[in-house]
């Protein structure tokens, strides 16, 4: 399949880094190039996606220490006491031209939330409001996320 208007489609590759325990991550964030993050719960061999967030002007380590995220972690620990919370950072790239901008990071985050419906994401579950056509390819430690997402008008 190809976008009907290929000049208007954005091709986005997201490389998801290896999962890290949230506690260890907060001790040593190493998140300089991340645009997105996903919080997962691991229990045995099963994995559950709990939250997808974006980062543009700040670091994931800083974002996860803010009050709303501290509340989310406590909620997750209460709801899923047997799960181990892990995080994966996503670095966006645009291999066929285009620049990673604040609005593109926001649109990609909204499309990911709409497609995967993580438990703690409240917004963008019913509609995403994305304005452009996207082909999103997840690579690396993307767990149960779709390997590819296509949004827009495509023909084959």
N, C-alpha and C positions, 0 to 999 in steps of 0.2 A: 504494500500500500504506500501511496505517496500523497503528500498534502496536495490538495487541488490547486492552491496558490502557494507554491514552494517558497516564494520570496517572503511570504508573511509568516512562515512557520519557524519556530525556534526549536532547535535540536539541543536537548540538555542531557548531558551525561552526569550522573551523580555517583561519585565513588564513596561508598560507606565504609568507614574504617572499622577495624576489628572491634568487637564488643569489649567494653571494660566495665568492671564493677563501678557503680556510681561513687561509692566511698573512696576508692582508689583514684578515680578520675578527679574528684574534687581536691585530693591531695596534690596531684600533678596533672593539670588539665591538658596541656599540649594541644591547643585548639586554635592556633593562629589562622588557619586557612578554611575553617569550617563555615558553611552557610546554613546548614540544617543540622538538626539533631533528632534522634529517635530514642525514646526510653522504652525498654523491653522488660518483660518479666520472664525469667527462665525457671522452669521447674522440671527436673529430670531432663528428658529429651524434648519436652514441649516448650514452645516459645510463644509469647503473646505480645503484640504491639500495644503499648499503653498510651503513648503520646508522641506527636510530631511537632517540632517547633522550628522557628527560623532564627537566624542570627545575622545581623548585618553590621551594626555599629558597635557591637560588644562581643565579648567572648562567651562561649557556652559555660565555662567555669563560673563566670560572674553571674550569668543568667540563672543557673541552677541554685545559686545561693540567695536569690531574691525571694521575698516572702511568699508569693503565689506558688513558686515551685517547691518551697519547703512544705507548704500545705499539701501540694499534690503528692509529694513523696510520702508524707504521713498517711494520706488517704490510701495510697497504693499499698503501703505496708500493713494497714489495718484490713483492707479488703482481700489482700493476697499474701497472708503471712508466710506461706511456704515458698513463695517465689523469690528469686534473687534478682534485684533490679540492676540492669546493665544499660549502658548508653553506647550509641554509635553516632559518630559525627559524619556528616555528609558534605563533601566538597563538590560544588557545581562547576561544570565546565561546558563550554559551548564550542564543540569541535568544528562546526561549519560556519563560523562567524557569529558575531553578536557579542555582547558584553554582559557579564553578570551584574545586574543592577538591583537596587532595592526592590523595585516593582516586579522584576522577574523572579527574584527569590520569593517574594510574597505570593505571586501567582502559582509557582511550583509547589510551595508549601500547601496552599489551599487545594490544589488538585490532588496532592498526595493524601491529605486529610479526607477529602471527598471520596476518593477511591478506596481507602483502607479503613476508614471510620474507627480510629483508635478510641479506646474507652474514655480517656480524660479530655479529649478535644471536644469542646462544645460547639464552637463556631465551625462553619464550612462543612457540616455533615449533610445538610439538605441541599445546599447550593454552594458553588465555589466562586462565581463571579469572574472567572478568568476571561480576558478579552482577546487573547492571541491563541493561535494554534501551536500546540506543543507536541513533541515526541520526547518522552522522558525515558531514559534508560538507566536502571539501577544496576550498579556493579559493586563488588566487594561484599561486605557483611550486611546484606539487605534483608536477611531472614525471610519472613513470610510476605514481604511486599512483592508486588508484581515486578517482574523483570523489566517489562516495558509498559508504558502507558501512552496512549495516543489521545490527544484532545483536539478537536476541531473538525474540519471538513476534509475527509480523505477519500481517495478513490483508488481502485485497483484494476 
